Amino acid sequence: MVRGLLRGVGAGLVPVALVTVALTGCSSEGESDRLQPAASAKGAAEGQAQGDGKGDAAKAAAKGGTVGGAGSPCALPVSFDLAAGWKPKAVKEDKQFGLTKQGPVTLVCEIDAKPAGNIGFLRVWTGGRAGDDPRKALEAFVAEEAKSRDKVAYAQIKAGEYAATEVTYLNTNESLDAPKKERALAFTTPKGVVVVHLGGLDTEEHEGMLPAYELAKKSLHGA
């Protein structure tokens, strides 16, 4: 029932916030995967591993467009490829309530998977300075994105032309109907830190969107 209702709701933070209220306790991806408060809890020990950037997706999706370059809906310090049907949209900073800020980064672009048949977003966050440590920035981001989390694993990877840190984890916030998989990567550019995050309505939706995430990851380059 939740999924059916959500498919009729447009992308963006405000509409989904309304859906969250209407459904009284049901969670959705559109609320930035954590924008409603959740009880804090310490997750399991956060591990670290070395990786080659391939992740656990079967393979990257076919290219359907790009985002971040000249004429793009989102002005970003980087560009990357989009899977067919995914729609990018710039996000206006919420200075009143701070809903678009997590750790040192601010949400600047969200790419909606709904036109491609999934419920979720690939979101891009930017902030900090050129010399910042992407691992520390990612840790701070995750601490706010998933107040309660489990099975956290970090890896040093190659994301396009960038050396990056990637994290996978299980979001166990009590506001969720069930724990769900999420992942993100962070790297530093001359203009500061960039975080690319993939959530999803639930783990099934998350896994269905992994090929689009892998496509974005392997194609990252300076804008």
PyMOL commands that place a pseudoatom at each C-alpha (Angstrom):
pseudoatom trace, name=CA, resn=MET, resi=1, chain=A, elem=C, hetatm=0, pos=[0.000, 0.000, 0.000]
pseudoatom trace, name=CA, resn=VAL, resi=2, chain=A, elem=C, hetatm=0, pos=[2.812, 2.427, 0.904]
pseudoatom trace, name=CA, resn=ARG, resi=3, chain=A, elem=C, hetatm=0, pos=[4.612, 1.798, -2.348]
pseudoatom trace, name=CA, resn=GLY, resi=4, chain=A, elem=C, hetatm=0, pos=[1.482, 2.399, -4.356]
pseudoatom trace, name=CA, resn=LEU, resi=5, chain=A, elem=C, hetatm=0, pos=[0.841, 5.715, -2.626]
pseudoatom trace, name=CA, resn=LEU, resi=6, chain=A, elem=C, hetatm=0, pos=[4.436, 6.816, -3.034]
pseudoatom trace, name=CA, resn=ARG, resi=7, chain=A, elem=C, hetatm=0, pos=[4.477, 6.171, -6.752]
pseudoatom trace, name=CA, resn=GLY, resi=8, chain=A, elem=C, hetatm=0, pos=[1.965, 8.958, -7.118]
pseudoatom trace, name=CA, resn=VAL, resi=9, chain=A, elem=C, hetatm=0, pos=[4.020, 11.486, -5.224]
pseudoatom trace, name=CA, resn=GLY, resi=10, chain=A, elem=C, hetatm=0, pos=[6.478, 13.746, -7.047]
pseudoatom trace, name=CA, resn=ALA, resi=11, chain=A, elem=C, hetatm=0, pos=[10.167, 14.007, -6.197]
pseudoatom trace, name=CA, resn=GLY, resi=12, chain=A, elem=C, hetatm=0, pos=[11.421, 16.457, -3.603]
pseudoatom trace, name=CA, resn=LEU, resi=13, chain=A, elem=C, hetatm=0, pos=[11.760, 16.882, 0.095]
pseudoatom trace, name=CA, resn=VAL, resi=14, chain=A, elem=C, hetatm=0, pos=[8.544, 18.785, 0.875]
pseudoatom trace, name=CA, resn=PRO, resi=15, chain=A, elem=C, hetatm=0, pos=[6.003, 16.475, -0.884]
pseudoatom trace, name=CA, resn=VAL, resi=16, chain=A, elem=C, hetatm=0, pos=[7.437, 13.415, 0.782]
pseudoatom trace, name=CA, resn=ALA, resi=17, chain=A, elem=C, hetatm=0, pos=[7.405, 15.063, 4.163]
pseudoatom trace, name=CA, resn=LEU, resi=18, chain=A, elem=C, hetatm=0, pos=[3.657, 15.441, 3.654]
pseudoatom trace, name=CA, resn=VAL, resi=19, chain=A, elem=C, hetatm=0, pos=[3.366, 11.782, 2.703]
pseudoatom trace, name=CA, resn=THR, resi=20, chain=A, elem=C, hetatm=0, pos=[5.279, 10.818, 5.838]
pseudoatom trace, name=CA, resn=VAL, resi=21, chain=A, elem=C, hetatm=0, pos=[2.749, 12.688, 7.991]
pseudoatom trace, name=CA, resn=ALA, resi=22, chain=A, elem=C, hetatm=0, pos=[-0.225, 11.251, 6.114]
pseudoatom trace, name=CA, resn=LEU, resi=23, chain=A, elem=C, hetatm=0, pos=[0.971, 7.699, 6.458]
pseudoatom trace, name=CA, resn=THR, resi=24, chain=A, elem=C, hetatm=0, pos=[1.621, 8.151, 10.225]
pseudoatom trace, name=CA, resn=GLY, resi=25, chain=A, elem=C, hetatm=0, pos=[4.713, 6.127, 10.789]
pseudoatom trace, name=CA, resn=CYS, resi=26, chain=A, elem=C, hetatm=0, pos=[5.396, 4.669, 7.340]
pseudoatom trace, name=CA, resn=SER, resi=27, chain=A, elem=C, hetatm=0, pos=[8.791, 5.621, 5.975]
pseudoatom trace, name=CA, resn=SER, resi=28, chain=A, elem=C, hetatm=0, pos=[9.723, 6.602, 2.447]
pseudoatom trace, name=CA, resn=GLU, resi=29, chain=A, elem=C, hetatm=0, pos=[12.823, 7.336, 0.475]
pseudoatom trace, name=CA, resn=GLY, resi=30, chain=A, elem=C, hetatm=0, pos=[11.654, 10.773, -0.548]
pseudoatom trace, name=CA, resn=GLU, resi=31, chain=A, elem=C, hetatm=0, pos=[12.178, 12.224, 2.887]
pseudoatom trace, name=CA, resn=SER, resi=32, chain=A, elem=C, hetatm=0, pos=[15.875, 12.194, 2.180]
pseudoatom trace, name=CA, resn=ASP, resi=33, chain=A, elem=C, hetatm=0, pos=[16.154, 8.752, 3.704]
pseudoatom trace, name=CA, resn=ARG, resi=34, chain=A, elem=C, hetatm=0, pos=[16.336, 10.252, 7.216]
pseudoatom trace, name=CA, resn=LEU, resi=35, chain=A, elem=C, hetatm=0, pos=[14.829, 13.698, 7.298]
pseudoatom trace, name=CA, resn=GLN, resi=36, chain=A, elem=C, hetatm=0, pos=[12.323, 12.777, 10.013]
pseudoatom trace, name=CA, resn=PRO, resi=37, chain=A, elem=C, hetatm=0, pos=[13.954, 12.496, 13.448]
pseudoatom trace, name=CA, resn=ALA, resi=38, chain=A, elem=C, hetatm=0, pos=[14.918, 9.048, 14.648]
pseudoatom trace, name=CA, resn=ALA, resi=39, chain=A, elem=C, hetatm=0, pos=[16.125, 7.757, 17.968]
pseudoatom trace, name=CA, resn=SER, resi=40, chain=A, elem=C, hetatm=0, pos=[19.893, 7.637, 18.205]
pseudoatom trace, name=CA, resn=ALA, resi=41, chain=A, elem=C, hetatm=0, pos=[21.616, 4.369, 18.842]
pseudoatom trace, name=CA, resn=LYS, resi=42, chain=A, elem=C, hetatm=0, pos=[25.125, 3.162, 18.439]
pseudoatom trace, name=CA, resn=GLY, resi=43, chain=A, elem=C, hetatm=0, pos=[25.537, 0.792, 15.499]
pseudoatom trace, name=CA, resn=ALA, resi=44, chain=A, elem=C, hetatm=0, pos=[27.862, -2.132, 15.352]
pseudoatom trace, name=CA, resn=ALA, resi=45, chain=A, elem=C, hetatm=0, pos=[31.592, -1.536, 15.030]
pseudoatom trace, name=CA, resn=GLU, resi=46, chain=A, elem=C, hetatm=0, pos=[32.340, 0.238, 11.795]
pseudoatom trace, name=CA, resn=GLY, resi=47, chain=A, elem=C, hetatm=0, pos=[34.832, -1.829, 9.838]
pseudoatom trace, name=CA, resn=GLN, resi=48, chain=A, elem=C, hetatm=0, pos=[37.224, -0.895, 7.088]
pseudoatom trace, name=CA, resn=ALA, resi=49, chain=A, elem=C, hetatm=0, pos=[38.207, -2.820, 3.988]
pseudoatom trace, name=CA, resn=GLN, resi=50, chain=A, elem=C, hetatm=0, pos=[40.078, -2.310, 0.769]
pseudoatom trace, name=CA, resn=GLY, resi=51, chain=A, elem=C, hetatm=0, pos=[38.027, -2.385, -2.428]
pseudoatom trace, name=CA, resn=ASP, resi=52, chain=A, elem=C, hetatm=0, pos=[38.323, -2.011, -6.186]
pseudoatom trace, name=CA, resn=GLY, resi=53, chain=A, elem=C, hetatm=0, pos=[35.182, 0.102, -6.583]
pseudoatom trace, name=CA, resn=LYS, resi=54, chain=A, elem=C, hetatm=0, pos=[33.025, -2.617, -8.103]
pseudoatom trace, name=CA, resn=GLY, resi=55, chain=A, elem=C, hetatm=0, pos=[30.675, -2.883, -5.137]
pseudoatom trace, name=CA, resn=ASP, resi=56, chain=A, elem=C, hetatm=0, pos=[28.222, -5.763, -4.958]
pseudoatom trace, name=CA, resn=ALA, resi=57, chain=A, elem=C, hetatm=0, pos=[26.050, -4.766, -7.908]
pseudoatom trace, name=CA, resn=ALA, resi=58, chain=A, elem=C, hetatm=0, pos=[25.886, -7.160, -10.841]
pseudoatom trace, name=CA, resn=LYS, resi=59, chain=A, elem=C, hetatm=0, pos=[27.046, -4.494, -13.310]
pseudoatom trace, name=CA, resn=ALA, resi=60, chain=A, elem=C, hetatm=0, pos=[26.574, -0.849, -14.220]
pseudoatom trace, name=CA, resn=ALA, resi=61, chain=A, elem=C, hetatm=0, pos=[23.478, 0.307, -16.083]
pseudoatom trace, name=CA, resn=ALA, resi=62, chain=A, elem=C, hetatm=0, pos=[23.640, 1.577, -19.645]
pseudoatom trace, name=CA, resn=LYS, resi=63, chain=A, elem=C, hetatm=0, pos=[24.196, 5.314, -20.048]
pseudoatom trace, name=CA, resn=GLY, resi=64, chain=A, elem=C, hetatm=0, pos=[21.088, 7.411, -20.598]
pseudoatom trace, name=CA, resn=GLY, resi=65, chain=A, elem=C, hetatm=0, pos=[22.459, 10.916, -19.991]
pseudoatom trace, name=CA, resn=THR, resi=66, chain=A, elem=C, hetatm=0, pos=[24.841, 12.961, -17.855]
pseudoatom trace, name=CA, resn=VAL, resi=67, chain=A, elem=C, hetatm=0, pos=[24.587, 15.396, -14.969]
pseudoatom trace, name=CA, resn=GLY, resi=68, chain=A, elem=C, hetatm=0, pos=[26.877, 18.059, -13.570]
pseudoatom trace, name=CA, resn=GLY, resi=69, chain=A, elem=C, hetatm=0, pos=[28.277, 19.619, -16.719]
pseudoatom trace, name=CA, resn=ALA, resi=70, chain=A, elem=C, hetatm=0, pos=[27.376, 22.754, -18.650]
pseudoatom trace, name=CA, resn=GLY, resi=71, chain=A, elem=C, hetatm=0, pos=[23.631, 23.062, -19.103]
pseudoatom trace, name=CA, resn=SER, resi=72, chain=A, elem=C, hetatm=0, pos=[22.908, 20.390, -16.501]
pseudoatom trace, name=CA, resn=PRO, resi=73, chain=A, elem=C, hetatm=0, pos=[19.955, 20.817, -14.105]
pseudoatom trace, name=CA, resn=CYS, resi=74, chain=A, elem=C, hetatm=0, pos=[22.486, 20.488, -11.263]
pseudoatom trace, name=CA, resn=ALA, resi=75, chain=A, elem=C, hetatm=0, pos=[25.581, 22.678, -10.996]
pseudoatom trace, name=CA, resn=LEU, resi=76, chain=A, elem=C, hetatm=0, pos=[28.214, 20.315, -9.591]
pseudoatom trace, name=CA, resn=PRO, resi=77, chain=A, elem=C, hetatm=0, pos=[32.014, 20.256, -9.306]
pseudoatom trace, name=CA, resn=VAL, resi=78, chain=A, elem=C, hetatm=0, pos=[31.879, 16.861, -11.060]
pseudoatom trace, name=CA, resn=SER, resi=79, chain=A, elem=C, hetatm=0, pos=[29.983, 15.157, -13.861]
pseudoatom trace, name=CA, resn=PHE, resi=80, chain=A, elem=C, hetatm=0, pos=[28.812, 11.560, -14.191]
pseudoatom trace, name=CA, resn=ASP, resi=81, chain=A, elem=C, hetatm=0, pos=[26.579, 9.374, -16.314]
pseudoatom trace, name=CA, resn=LEU, resi=82, chain=A, elem=C, hetatm=0, pos=[22.923, 8.699, -15.553]
pseudoatom trace, name=CA, resn=ALA, resi=83, chain=A, elem=C, hetatm=0, pos=[20.958, 5.538, -16.197]
pseudoatom trace, name=CA, resn=ALA, resi=84, chain=A, elem=C, hetatm=0, pos=[18.097, 5.828, -18.673]
pseudoatom trace, name=CA, resn=GLY, resi=85, chain=A, elem=C, hetatm=0, pos=[14.986, 7.444, -17.217]
pseudoatom trace, name=CA, resn=TRP, resi=86, chain=A, elem=C, hetatm=0, pos=[16.622, 8.928, -14.114]
pseudoatom trace, name=CA, resn=LYS, resi=87, chain=A, elem=C, hetatm=0, pos=[15.748, 12.610, -13.716]
pseudoatom trace, name=CA, resn=PRO, resi=88, chain=A, elem=C, hetatm=0, pos=[18.106, 15.098, -11.995]
pseudoatom trace, name=CA, resn=LYS, resi=89, chain=A, elem=C, hetatm=0, pos=[16.835, 18.143, -10.125]
pseudoatom trace, name=CA, resn=ALA, resi=90, chain=A, elem=C, hetatm=0, pos=[18.692, 20.854, -8.225]
pseudoatom trace, name=CA, resn=VAL, resi=91, chain=A, elem=C, hetatm=0, pos=[17.824, 21.129, -4.521]
pseudoatom trace, name=CA, resn=LYS, resi=92, chain=A, elem=C, hetatm=0, pos=[17.453, 24.490, -2.826]
pseudoatom trace, name=CA, resn=GLU, resi=93, chain=A, elem=C, hetatm=0, pos=[19.252, 24.714, 0.499]
pseudoatom trace, name=CA, resn=ASP, resi=94, chain=A, elem=C, hetatm=0, pos=[16.977, 24.681, 3.541]
pseudoatom trace, name=CA, resn=LYS, resi=95, chain=A, elem=C, hetatm=0, pos=[18.593, 27.314, 5.741]
pseudoatom trace, name=CA, resn=GLN, resi=96, chain=A, elem=C, hetatm=0, pos=[15.670, 27.539, 8.161]
pseudoatom trace, name=CA, resn=PHE, resi=97, chain=A, elem=C, hetatm=0, pos=[15.530, 23.936, 9.366]
pseudoatom trace, name=CA, resn=GLY, resi=98, chain=A, elem=C, hetatm=0, pos=[18.816, 22.542, 8.046]
pseudoatom trace, name=CA, resn=LEU, resi=99, chain=A, elem=C, hetatm=0, pos=[17.112, 19.543, 6.456]
pseudoatom trace, name=CA, resn=THR, resi=100, chain=A, elem=C, hetatm=0, pos=[19.471, 19.630, 3.492]
pseudoatom trace, name=CA, resn=LYS, resi=101, chain=A, elem=C, hetatm=0, pos=[22.674, 19.510, 5.554]
pseudoatom trace, name=CA, resn=GLN, resi=102, chain=A, elem=C, hetatm=0, pos=[24.337, 16.418, 6.992]
pseudoatom trace, name=CA, resn=GLY, resi=103, chain=A, elem=C, hetatm=0, pos=[27.773, 16.579, 8.543]
pseudoatom trace, name=CA, resn=PRO, resi=104, chain=A, elem=C, hetatm=0, pos=[29.981, 18.915, 6.502]
pseudoatom trace, name=CA, resn=VAL, resi=105, chain=A, elem=C, hetatm=0, pos=[27.984, 18.596, 3.267]
pseudoatom trace, name=CA, resn=THR, resi=106, chain=A, elem=C, hetatm=0, pos=[24.771, 20.066, 1.849]
pseudoatom trace, name=CA, resn=LEU, resi=107, chain=A, elem=C, hetatm=0, pos=[22.321, 18.394, -0.532]
pseudoatom trace, name=CA, resn=VAL, resi=108, chain=A, elem=C, hetatm=0, pos=[22.564, 20.053, -3.948]
pseudoatom trace, name=CA, resn=CYS, resi=109, chain=A, elem=C, hetatm=0, pos=[21.123, 17.527, -6.394]
pseudoatom trace, name=CA, resn=GLU, resi=110, chain=A, elem=C, hetatm=0, pos=[18.744, 14.592, -6.293]
pseudoatom trace, name=CA, resn=ILE, resi=111, chain=A, elem=C, hetatm=0, pos=[18.224, 12.207, -9.177]
pseudoatom trace, name=CA, resn=ASP, resi=112, chain=A, elem=C, hetatm=0, pos=[14.827, 10.538, -9.162]
pseudoatom trace, name=CA, resn=ALA, resi=113, chain=A, elem=C, hetatm=0, pos=[14.567, 6.861, -10.100]
pseudoatom trace, name=CA, resn=LYS, resi=114, chain=A, elem=C, hetatm=0, pos=[10.774, 6.882, -10.304]
pseudoatom trace, name=CA, resn=PRO, resi=115, chain=A, elem=C, hetatm=0, pos=[10.601, 7.453, -14.100]
pseudoatom trace, name=CA, resn=ALA, resi=116, chain=A, elem=C, hetatm=0, pos=[12.848, 4.396, -14.481]
pseudoatom trace, name=CA, resn=GLY, resi=117, chain=A, elem=C, hetatm=0, pos=[10.547, 2.258, -12.321]
pseudoatom trace, name=CA, resn=ASN, resi=118, chain=A, elem=C, hetatm=0, pos=[12.153, 2.420, -8.872]
pseudoatom trace, name=CA, resn=ILE, resi=119, chain=A, elem=C, hetatm=0, pos=[11.338, 4.328, -5.689]
pseudoatom trace, name=CA, resn=GLY, resi=120, chain=A, elem=C, hetatm=0, pos=[14.407, 6.190, -4.548]
pseudoatom trace, name=CA, resn=PHE, resi=121, chain=A, elem=C, hetatm=0, pos=[17.008, 8.805, -5.284]
pseudoatom trace, name=CA, resn=LEU, resi=122, chain=A, elem=C, hetatm=0, pos=[20.688, 9.106, -6.032]
pseudoatom trace, name=CA, resn=ARG, resi=123, chain=A, elem=C, hetatm=0, pos=[21.680, 12.228, -4.119]
pseudoatom trace, name=CA, resn=VAL, resi=124, chain=A, elem=C, hetatm=0, pos=[24.739, 14.444, -4.394]
pseudoatom trace, name=CA, resn=TRP, resi=125, chain=A, elem=C, hetatm=0, pos=[26.014, 16.458, -1.433]
pseudoatom trace, name=CA, resn=THR, resi=126, chain=A, elem=C, hetatm=0, pos=[28.865, 18.981, -1.498]
pseudoatom trace, name=CA, resn=GLY, resi=127, chain=A, elem=C, hetatm=0, pos=[30.749, 21.058, 1.051]
pseudoatom trace, name=CA, resn=GLY, resi=128, chain=A, elem=C, hetatm=0, pos=[33.947, 21.493, 2.966]
pseudoatom trace, name=CA, resn=ARG, resi=129, chain=A, elem=C, hetatm=0, pos=[37.283, 22.415, 1.444]
pseudoatom trace, name=CA, resn=ALA, resi=130, chain=A, elem=C, hetatm=0, pos=[39.726, 20.938, -1.039]
pseudoatom trace, name=CA, resn=GLY, resi=131, chain=A, elem=C, hetatm=0, pos=[42.048, 19.599, 1.656]
pseudoatom trace, name=CA, resn=ASP, resi=132, chain=A, elem=C, hetatm=0, pos=[39.376, 17.834, 3.718]
pseudoatom trace, name=CA, resn=ASP, resi=133, chain=A, elem=C, hetatm=0, pos=[39.619, 14.103, 4.438]
pseudoatom trace, name=CA, resn=PRO, resi=134, chain=A, elem=C, hetatm=0, pos=[36.817, 12.336, 2.510]
pseudoatom trace, name=CA, resn=ARG, resi=135, chain=A, elem=C, hetatm=0, pos=[36.754, 9.437, 5.000]
pseudoatom trace, name=CA, resn=LYS, resi=136, chain=A, elem=C, hetatm=0, pos=[36.077, 11.785, 7.907]
pseudoatom trace, name=CA, resn=ALA, resi=137, chain=A, elem=C, hetatm=0, pos=[33.476, 13.670, 5.891]
pseudoatom trace, name=CA, resn=LEU, resi=138, chain=A, elem=C, hetatm=0, pos=[31.753, 10.399, 5.008]
pseudoatom trace, name=CA, resn=GLU, resi=139, chain=A, elem=C, hetatm=0, pos=[31.768, 9.220, 8.617]
pseudoatom trace, name=CA, resn=ALA, resi=140, chain=A, elem=C, hetatm=0, pos=[30.127, 12.477, 9.707]
pseudoatom trace, name=CA, resn=PHE, resi=141, chain=A, elem=C, hetatm=0, pos=[27.578, 12.165, 6.901]
pseudoatom trace, name=CA, resn=VAL, resi=142, chain=A, elem=C, hetatm=0, pos=[26.621, 8.602, 7.820]
pseudoatom trace, name=CA, resn=ALA, resi=143, chain=A, elem=C, hetatm=0, pos=[26.346, 9.496, 11.505]
pseudoatom trace, name=CA, resn=GLU, resi=144, chain=A, elem=C, hetatm=0, pos=[23.493, 11.852, 10.609]
pseudoatom trace, name=CA, resn=GLU, resi=145, chain=A, elem=C, hetatm=0, pos=[22.044, 9.916, 7.692]
pseudoatom trace, name=CA, resn=ALA, resi=146, chain=A, elem=C, hetatm=0, pos=[21.510, 6.804, 9.816]
pseudoatom trace, name=CA, resn=LYS, resi=147, chain=A, elem=C, hetatm=0, pos=[21.424, 7.598, 13.521]
pseudoatom trace, name=CA, resn=SER, resi=148, chain=A, elem=C, hetatm=0, pos=[21.119, 3.879, 14.205]
pseudoatom trace, name=CA, resn=ARG, resi=149, chain=A, elem=C, hetatm=0, pos=[23.013, 1.549, 11.886]
pseudoatom trace, name=CA, resn=ASP, resi=150, chain=A, elem=C, hetatm=0, pos=[24.565, -1.886, 11.614]
pseudoatom trace, name=CA, resn=LYS, resi=151, chain=A, elem=C, hetatm=0, pos=[26.949, -3.854, 9.371]
pseudoatom trace, name=CA, resn=VAL, resi=152, chain=A, elem=C, hetatm=0, pos=[28.949, -0.729, 8.521]
pseudoatom trace, name=CA, resn=ALA, resi=153, chain=A, elem=C, hetatm=0, pos=[31.913, -1.318, 6.203]
pseudoatom trace, name=CA, resn=TYR, resi=154, chain=A, elem=C, hetatm=0, pos=[34.263, 1.243, 4.651]
pseudoatom trace, name=CA, resn=ALA, resi=155, chain=A, elem=C, hetatm=0, pos=[36.511, 0.658, 1.637]
pseudoatom trace, name=CA, resn=GLN, resi=156, chain=A, elem=C, hetatm=0, pos=[39.051, 2.678, -0.306]
pseudoatom trace, name=CA, resn=ILE, resi=157, chain=A, elem=C, hetatm=0, pos=[38.010, 2.584, -3.960]
pseudoatom trace, name=CA, resn=LYS, resi=158, chain=A, elem=C, hetatm=0, pos=[38.500, 4.189, -7.351]
pseudoatom trace, name=CA, resn=ALA, resi=159, chain=A, elem=C, hetatm=0, pos=[35.451, 6.203, -8.428]
pseudoatom trace, name=CA, resn=GLY, resi=160, chain=A, elem=C, hetatm=0, pos=[35.992, 7.362, -11.984]
pseudoatom trace, name=CA, resn=GLU, resi=161, chain=A, elem=C, hetatm=0, pos=[39.085, 9.558, -11.877]
pseudoatom trace, name=CA, resn=TYR, resi=162, chain=A, elem=C, hetatm=0, pos=[38.965, 10.003, -8.094]
pseudoatom trace, name=CA, resn=ALA, resi=163, chain=A, elem=C, hetatm=0, pos=[40.385, 8.117, -5.124]
pseudoatom trace, name=CA, resn=ALA, resi=164, chain=A, elem=C, hetatm=0, pos=[37.339, 7.708, -2.897]
pseudoatom trace, name=CA, resn=THR, resi=165, chain=A, elem=C, hetatm=0, pos=[36.027, 6.159, 0.296]
pseudoatom trace, name=CA, resn=GLU, resi=166, chain=A, elem=C, hetatm=0, pos=[32.865, 4.073, 0.048]
pseudoatom trace, name=CA, resn=VAL, resi=167, chain=A, elem=C, hetatm=0, pos=[30.602, 2.858, 2.841]
pseudoatom trace, name=CA, resn=THR, resi=168, chain=A, elem=C, hetatm=0, pos=[27.838, 0.274, 2.933]
pseudoatom trace, name=CA, resn=TYR, resi=169, chain=A, elem=C, hetatm=0, pos=[25.564, -0.106, 5.935]
pseudoatom trace, name=CA, resn=LEU, resi=170, chain=A, elem=C, hetatm=0, pos=[22.197, -1.216, 7.210]
pseudoatom trace, name=CA, resn=ASN, resi=171, chain=A, elem=C, hetatm=0, pos=[20.020, 1.680, 8.310]
pseudoatom trace, name=CA, resn=THR, resi=172, chain=A, elem=C, hetatm=0, pos=[18.232, 0.509, 11.461]
pseudoatom trace, name=CA, resn=ASN, resi=173, chain=A, elem=C, hetatm=0, pos=[16.476, 3.726, 12.479]
pseudoatom trace, name=CA, resn=GLU, resi=174, chain=A, elem=C, hetatm=0, pos=[13.366, 2.920, 14.494]
pseudoatom trace, name=CA, resn=SER, resi=175, chain=A, elem=C, hetatm=0, pos=[11.295, 5.172, 12.212]
pseudoatom trace, name=CA, resn=LEU, resi=176, chain=A, elem=C, hetatm=0, pos=[11.685, 2.616, 9.416]
pseudoatom trace, name=CA, resn=ASP, resi=177, chain=A, elem=C, hetatm=0, pos=[9.286, -0.269, 8.837]
pseudoatom trace, name=CA, resn=ALA, resi=178, chain=A, elem=C, hetatm=0, pos=[12.332, -2.535, 8.529]
pseudoatom trace, name=CA, resn=PRO, resi=179, chain=A, elem=C, hetatm=0, pos=[16.129, -2.121, 8.317]
pseudoatom trace, name=CA, resn=LYS, resi=180, chain=A, elem=C, hetatm=0, pos=[17.318, -1.245, 4.829]
pseudoatom trace, name=CA, resn=LYS, resi=181, chain=A, elem=C, hetatm=0, pos=[20.596, -1.216, 2.935]
pseudoatom trace, name=CA, resn=GLU, resi=182, chain=A, elem=C, hetatm=0, pos=[22.206, 2.084, 1.984]
pseudoatom trace, name=CA, resn=ARG, resi=183, chain=A, elem=C, hetatm=0, pos=[25.570, 3.141, 0.605]
pseudoatom trace, name=CA, resn=ALA, resi=184, chain=A, elem=C, hetatm=0, pos=[27.557, 6.257, -0.184]
pseudoatom trace, name=CA, resn=LEU, resi=185, chain=A, elem=C, hetatm=0, pos=[30.953, 7.347, -1.430]
pseudoatom trace, name=CA, resn=ALA, resi=186, chain=A, elem=C, hetatm=0, pos=[32.992, 10.481, -0.827]
pseudoatom trace, name=CA, resn=PHE, resi=187, chain=A, elem=C, hetatm=0, pos=[35.968, 12.086, -2.509]
pseudoatom trace, name=CA, resn=THR, resi=188, chain=A, elem=C, hetatm=0, pos=[37.721, 15.436, -2.581]
pseudoatom trace, name=CA, resn=THR, resi=189, chain=A, elem=C, hetatm=0, pos=[37.827, 17.860, -5.506]
pseudoatom trace, name=CA, resn=PRO, resi=190, chain=A, elem=C, hetatm=0, pos=[39.538, 21.251, -5.830]
pseudoatom trace, name=CA, resn=LYS, resi=191, chain=A, elem=C, hetatm=0, pos=[36.178, 22.727, -4.791]
pseudoatom trace, name=CA, resn=GLY, resi=192, chain=A, elem=C, hetatm=0, pos=[35.660, 20.560, -1.715]
pseudoatom trace, name=CA, resn=VAL, resi=193, chain=A, elem=C, hetatm=0, pos=[34.138, 17.224, -0.752]
pseudoatom trace, name=CA, resn=VAL, resi=194, chain=A, elem=C, hetatm=0, pos=[31.493, 15.427, -2.809]
pseudoatom trace, name=CA, resn=VAL, resi=195, chain=A, elem=C, hetatm=0, pos=[29.272, 12.703, -1.331]
pseudoatom trace, name=CA, resn=VAL, resi=196, chain=A, elem=C, hetatm=0, pos=[27.119, 10.508, -3.574]
pseudoatom trace, name=CA, resn=HIS, resi=197, chain=A, elem=C, hetatm=0, pos=[24.461, 8.581, -1.633]
pseudoatom trace, name=CA, resn=LEU, resi=198, chain=A, elem=C, hetatm=0, pos=[22.054, 5.841, -2.675]
pseudoatom trace, name=CA, resn=GLY, resi=199, chain=A, elem=C, hetatm=0, pos=[19.160, 5.024, -0.389]
pseudoatom trace, name=CA, resn=GLY, resi=200, chain=A, elem=C, hetatm=0, pos=[15.835, 3.613, -1.516]
pseudoatom trace, name=CA, resn=LEU, resi=201, chain=A, elem=C, hetatm=0, pos=[12.384, 2.986, -0.091]
pseudoatom trace, name=CA, resn=ASP, resi=202, chain=A, elem=C, hetatm=0, pos=[13.600, -0.384, 1.166]
pseudoatom trace, name=CA, resn=THR, resi=203, chain=A, elem=C, hetatm=0, pos=[16.371, -2.908, 0.530]
pseudoatom trace, name=CA, resn=GLU, resi=204, chain=A, elem=C, hetatm=0, pos=[14.605, -4.321, -2.530]
pseudoatom trace, name=CA, resn=GLU, resi=205, chain=A, elem=C, hetatm=0, pos=[14.416, -0.891, -4.149]
pseudoatom trace, name=CA, resn=HIS, resi=206, chain=A, elem=C, hetatm=0, pos=[18.016, -0.157, -3.128]
pseudoatom trace, name=CA, resn=GLU, resi=207, chain=A, elem=C, hetatm=0, pos=[19.310, -3.277, -4.828]
pseudoatom trace, name=CA, resn=GLY, resi=208, chain=A, elem=C, hetatm=0, pos=[17.239, -2.531, -7.914]
pseudoatom trace, name=CA, resn=MET, resi=209, chain=A, elem=C, hetatm=0, pos=[18.963, 0.847, -8.226]
pseudoatom trace, name=CA, resn=LEU, resi=210, chain=A, elem=C, hetatm=0, pos=[22.524, -0.409, -7.737]
pseudoatom trace, name=CA, resn=PRO, resi=211, chain=A, elem=C, hetatm=0, pos=[23.320, -0.581, -11.484]
pseudoatom trace, name=CA, resn=ALA, resi=212, chain=A, elem=C, hetatm=0, pos=[22.575, 3.161, -11.767]
pseudoatom trace, name=CA, resn=TYR, resi=213, chain=A, elem=C, hetatm=0, pos=[24.815, 3.848, -8.767]
pseudoatom trace, name=CA, resn=GLU, resi=214, chain=A, elem=C, hetatm=0, pos=[27.619, 1.769, -10.290]
pseudoatom trace, name=CA, resn=LEU, resi=215, chain=A, elem=C, hetatm=0, pos=[27.287, 3.679, -13.567]
pseudoatom trace, name=CA, resn=ALA, resi=216, chain=A, elem=C, hetatm=0, pos=[27.597, 6.997, -11.756]
pseudoatom trace, name=CA, resn=LYS, resi=217, chain=A, elem=C, hetatm=0, pos=[30.549, 5.755, -9.709]
pseudoatom trace, name=CA, resn=LYS, resi=218, chain=A, elem=C, hetatm=0, pos=[32.628, 4.492, -12.607]
pseudoatom trace, name=CA, resn=SER, resi=219, chain=A, elem=C, hetatm=0, pos=[32.018, 7.596, -14.751]
pseudoatom trace, name=CA, resn=LEU, resi=220, chain=A, elem=C, hetatm=0, pos=[32.852, 10.379, -12.238]
pseudoatom trace, name=CA, resn=HIS, resi=221, chain=A, elem=C, hetatm=0, pos=[35.114, 13.109, -13.593]
pseudoatom trace, name=CA, resn=GLY, resi=222, chain=A, elem=C, hetatm=0, pos=[35.688, 16.828, -13.172]
pseudoatom trace, name=CA, resn=ALA, resi=223, chain=A, elem=C, hetatm=0, pos=[32.950, 19.062, -14.564]
for i in range(1, 223): cmd.bond("trace and resi %d" % i, "trace and resi %d" % (i + 1))
show_as sticks, trace
zoom trace
